[in-house]
Amino acid sequence: MIVFLGEDDERQYLYPPEFHRGFFRLAVGLEDTDDLMRDIDHALVEAGFEV
């Protein structure tokens, strides 16, 4: 699961100040590292990022 917490997110106080400008939180379970990396690469390409 990937969650974006933006600058105005009410949960920002839960994180250190350096994260208050917005960040992505990636939570993964126990799965094969190669599968996970392929999934992330695929999602970034679909979103228009160069991998």
A tleap script that builds the chain and sets N, CA, C and O, in Angstrom:
source leaprc.protein.ff14SB
mol = sequence {
  NMET ILE VAL PHE LEU GLY GLU ASP ASP GLU
  ARG GLN TYR LEU TYR PRO PRO GLU PHE HIE
  ARG GLY PHE PHE ARG LEU ALA VAL GLY LEU
  GLU ASP THR ASP ASP LEU MET ARG ASP ILE
  ASP HIE ALA LEU VAL GLU ALA GLY PHE GLU
  CVAL
}
set mol.1.N position { 0.843 -1.165 0.000 }
set mol.1.CA position { 0.000 0.000 0.000 }
set mol.1.C position { 0.894 1.235 0.000 }
set mol.1.O position { 1.863 1.311 0.755 }
set mol.2.N position { 0.568 2.181 -0.836 }
set mol.2.CA position { 1.305 3.443 -0.876 }
set mol.2.C position { 0.332 4.558 -0.527 }
set mol.2.O position { -0.750 4.652 -1.106 }
set mol.3.N position { 0.716 5.389 0.406 }
set mol.3.CA position { -0.124 6.497 0.843 }
set mol.3.C position { 0.663 7.786 0.682 }
set mol.3.O position { 1.810 7.872 1.121 }
set mol.4.N position { 0.054 8.796 0.051 }
set mol.4.CA position { 0.701 10.100 -0.035 }
set mol.4.C position { 0.154 10.979 1.077 }
set mol.4.O position { -1.058 11.162 1.193 }
set mol.5.N position { 1.042 11.520 1.889 }
set mol.5.CA position { 0.650 12.478 2.917 }
set mol.5.C position { 1.159 13.839 2.479 }
set mol.5.O position { 2.362 14.096 2.510 }
set mol.6.N position { 0.261 14.700 2.076 }
set mol.6.CA position { 0.628 16.031 1.590 }
set mol.6.C position { 0.888 17.007 2.724 }
set mol.6.O position { 0.758 16.678 3.903 }
set mol.7.N position { 1.261 18.226 2.328 }
set mol.7.CA position { 1.617 19.253 3.303 }
set mol.7.C position { 0.486 19.586 4.263 }
set mol.7.O position { 0.738 19.948 5.413 }
set mol.8.N position { -0.750 19.470 3.810 }
set mol.8.CA position { -1.872 19.865 4.656 }
set mol.8.C position { -2.580 18.672 5.310 }
set mol.8.O position { -3.687 18.815 5.827 }
set mol.9.N position { -1.952 17.515 5.287 }
set mol.9.CA position { -2.550 16.326 5.892 }
set mol.9.C position { -2.539 16.436 7.409 }
set mol.9.O position { -1.513 16.774 8.001 }
set mol.10.N position { -3.660 16.156 8.033 }
set mol.10.CA position { -3.775 16.293 9.489 }
set mol.10.C position { -2.900 15.309 10.267 }
set mol.10.O position { -2.710 15.471 11.472 }
set mol.11.N position { -2.364 14.287 9.586 }
set mol.11.CA position { -1.514 13.300 10.270 }
set mol.11.C position { -0.038 13.689 10.273 }
set mol.11.O position { 0.786 12.938 10.794 }
set mol.12.N position { 0.314 14.833 9.710 }
set mol.12.CA position { 1.707 15.244 9.633 }
set mol.12.C position { 2.370 15.302 11.007 }
set mol.12.O position { 3.560 15.010 11.125 }
set mol.13.N position { 1.632 15.669 12.033 }
set mol.13.CA position { 2.227 15.781 13.373 }
set mol.13.C position { 2.768 14.443 13.884 }
set mol.13.O position { 3.540 14.420 14.843 }
set mol.14.N position { 2.380 13.348 13.267 }
set mol.14.CA position { 2.854 12.029 13.688 }
set mol.14.C position { 4.282 11.750 13.218 }
set mol.14.O position { 4.914 10.800 13.679 }
set mol.15.N position { 4.791 12.583 12.294 }
set mol.15.CA position { 6.089 12.343 11.673 }
set mol.15.C position { 7.059 13.479 11.989 }
set mol.15.O position { 6.624 14.578 12.332 }
set mol.16.N position { 8.372 13.231 11.879 }
set mol.16.CA position { 9.373 14.279 12.126 }
set mol.16.C position { 9.180 15.465 11.171 }
set mol.16.O position { 8.636 15.297 10.079 }
set mol.17.N position { 9.620 16.656 11.574 }
set mol.17.CA position { 9.421 17.868 10.764 }
set mol.17.C position { 9.943 17.778 9.333 }
set mol.17.O position { 9.354 18.378 8.434 }
set mol.18.N position { 11.020 17.053 9.099 }
set mol.18.CA position { 11.554 16.977 7.735 }
set mol.18.C position { 10.588 16.309 6.755 }
set mol.18.O position { 10.784 16.402 5.543 }
set mol.19.N position { 9.557 15.642 7.255 }
set mol.19.CA position { 8.564 14.998 6.395 }
set mol.19.C position { 7.332 15.867 6.181 }
set mol.19.O position { 6.425 15.454 5.460 }
set mol.20.N position { 7.264 17.035 6.769 }
set mol.20.CA position { 6.048 17.838 6.741 }
set mol.20.C position { 5.756 18.505 5.399 }
set mol.20.O position { 4.686 19.087 5.223 }
set mol.21.N position { 6.680 18.430 4.464 }
set mol.21.CA position { 6.433 18.998 3.137 }
set mol.21.C position { 5.743 18.000 2.215 }
set mol.21.O position { 5.525 18.294 1.040 }
set mol.22.N position { 5.402 16.837 2.729 }
set mol.22.CA position { 4.746 15.799 1.949 }
set mol.22.C position { 5.704 14.655 1.653 }
set mol.22.O position { 6.889 14.879 1.405 }
set mol.23.N position { 5.191 13.432 1.678 }
set mol.23.CA position { 6.006 12.262 1.381 }
set mol.23.C position { 5.102 11.088 1.062 }
set mol.23.O position { 3.906 11.112 1.354 }
set mol.24.N position { 5.678 10.067 0.465 }
set mol.24.CA position { 4.969 8.823 0.201 }
set mol.24.C position { 5.351 7.816 1.269 }
set mol.24.O position { 6.523 7.701 1.629 }
set mol.25.N position { 4.385 7.100 1.767 }
set mol.25.CA position { 4.638 6.038 2.746 }
set mol.25.C position { 4.341 4.719 2.050 }
set mol.25.O position { 3.234 4.508 1.554 }
set mol.26.N position { 5.323 3.837 2.015 }
set mol.26.CA position { 5.192 2.540 1.357 }
set mol.26.C position { 5.172 1.453 2.417 }
set mol.26.O position { 6.132 1.300 3.173 }
set mol.27.N position { 4.095 0.706 2.475 }
set mol.27.CA position { 3.986 -0.394 3.428 }
set mol.27.C position { 3.874 -1.696 2.630 }
set mol.27.O position { 3.008 -1.828 1.764 }
set mol.28.N position { 4.747 -2.647 2.926 }
set mol.28.CA position { 4.733 -3.918 2.205 }
set mol.28.C position { 4.710 -5.068 3.203 }
set mol.28.O position { 5.124 -4.933 4.355 }
set mol.29.N position { 4.224 -6.178 2.732 }
set mol.29.CA position { 4.219 -7.383 3.553 }
set mol.29.C position { 5.406 -8.249 3.187 }
set mol.29.O position { 6.371 -7.777 2.587 }
set mol.30.N position { 5.332 -9.497 3.545 }
set mol.30.CA position { 6.398 -10.442 3.218 }
set mol.30.C position { 6.184 -10.951 1.797 }
set mol.30.O position { 5.333 -11.804 1.547 }
set mol.31.N position { 6.967 -10.416 0.882 }
set mol.31.CA position { 6.901 -10.917 -0.479 }
set mol.31.C position { 8.279 -10.834 -1.106 }
set mol.31.O position { 9.180 -10.177 -0.585 }
set mol.32.N position { 8.422 -11.497 -2.208 }
set mol.32.CA position { 9.703 -11.562 -2.892 }
set mol.32.C position { 10.154 -10.168 -3.314 }
set mol.32.O position { 9.379 -9.419 -3.909 }
set mol.33.N position { 11.392 -9.817 -3.013 }
set mol.33.CA position { 11.936 -8.499 -3.314 }
set mol.33.C position { 11.873 -8.189 -4.803 }
set mol.33.O position { 11.506 -7.079 -5.186 }
set mol.34.N position { 12.224 -9.146 -5.642 }
set mol.34.CA position { 12.195 -8.922 -7.088 }
set mol.34.C position { 10.784 -8.626 -7.583 }
set mol.34.O position { 10.594 -7.748 -8.424 }
set mol.35.N position { 9.791 -9.354 -7.066 }
set mol.35.CA position { 8.393 -9.094 -7.438 }
set mol.35.C position { 7.978 -7.691 -7.017 }
set mol.35.O position { 7.322 -6.975 -7.773 }
set mol.36.N position { 8.360 -7.309 -5.820 }
set mol.36.CA position { 8.021 -5.985 -5.306 }
set mol.36.C position { 8.643 -4.886 -6.173 }
set mol.36.O position { 7.973 -3.912 -6.516 }
set mol.37.N position { 9.914 -5.040 -6.524 }
set mol.37.CA position { 10.596 -4.047 -7.351 }
set mol.37.C position { 9.964 -3.956 -8.738 }
set mol.37.O position { 9.822 -2.859 -9.277 }
set mol.38.N position { 9.587 -5.087 -9.317 }
set mol.38.CA position { 8.906 -5.078 -10.620 }
set mol.38.C position { 7.574 -4.347 -10.533 }
set mol.38.O position { 7.229 -3.566 -11.419 }
set mol.39.N position { 6.824 -4.602 -9.460 }
set mol.39.CA position { 5.530 -3.935 -9.275 }
set mol.39.C position { 5.698 -2.427 -9.149 }
set mol.39.O position { 4.925 -1.665 -9.730 }
set mol.40.N position { 6.698 -1.995 -8.398 }
set mol.40.CA position { 6.952 -0.560 -8.219 }
set mol.40.C position { 7.394 0.064 -9.540 }
set mol.40.O position { 6.908 1.131 -9.914 }
set mol.41.N position { 8.310 -0.591 -10.248 }
set mol.41.CA position { 8.757 -0.091 -11.543 }
set mol.41.C position { 7.584 0.052 -12.509 }
set mol.41.O position { 7.456 1.063 -13.199 }
set mol.42.N position { 6.744 -0.952 -12.550 }
set mol.42.CA position { 5.574 -0.924 -13.437 }
set mol.42.C position { 4.652 0.242 -13.079 }
set mol.42.O position { 4.187 0.960 -13.964 }
set mol.43.N position { 4.392 0.428 -11.803 }
set mol.43.CA position { 3.506 1.524 -11.364 }
set mol.43.C position { 4.107 2.883 -11.721 }
set mol.43.O position { 3.381 3.786 -12.137 }
set mol.44.N position { 5.414 3.040 -11.565 }
set mol.44.CA position { 6.062 4.316 -11.900 }
set mol.44.C position { 5.989 4.588 -13.399 }
set mol.44.O position { 5.734 5.720 -13.809 }
set mol.45.N position { 6.210 3.564 -14.217 }
set mol.45.CA position { 6.127 3.726 -15.672 }
set mol.45.C position { 4.695 4.099 -16.065 }
set mol.45.O position { 4.492 5.001 -16.878 }
set mol.46.N position { 3.723 3.425 -15.504 }
set mol.46.CA position { 2.308 3.738 -15.807 }
set mol.46.C position { 1.942 5.153 -15.379 }
set mol.46.O position { 1.064 5.775 -15.977 }
set mol.47.N position { 2.605 5.660 -14.357 }
set mol.47.CA position { 2.343 7.028 -13.863 }
set mol.47.C position { 3.127 8.063 -14.668 }
set mol.47.O position { 2.985 9.261 -14.428 }
set mol.48.N position { 3.954 7.619 -15.622 }
set mol.48.CA position { 4.668 8.536 -16.477 }
set mol.48.C position { 6.088 8.856 -16.054 }
set mol.48.O position { 6.708 9.767 -16.603 }
set mol.49.N position { 6.606 8.125 -15.093 }
set mol.49.CA position { 7.991 8.329 -14.662 }
set mol.49.C position { 8.915 7.417 -15.436 }
set mol.49.O position { 8.528 6.314 -15.822 }
set mol.50.N position { 10.142 7.874 -15.668 }
set mol.50.CA position { 11.147 7.059 -16.333 }
set mol.50.C position { 11.889 6.240 -15.281 }
set mol.50.O position { 12.398 6.787 -14.303 }
set mol.51.N position { 11.945 4.936 -15.487 }
set mol.51.CA position { 12.585 4.047 -14.515 }
set mol.51.C position { 13.904 3.561 -15.056 }
set mol.51.O position { 14.602 2.798 -14.387 }
savepdb mol mol.pdb
quit
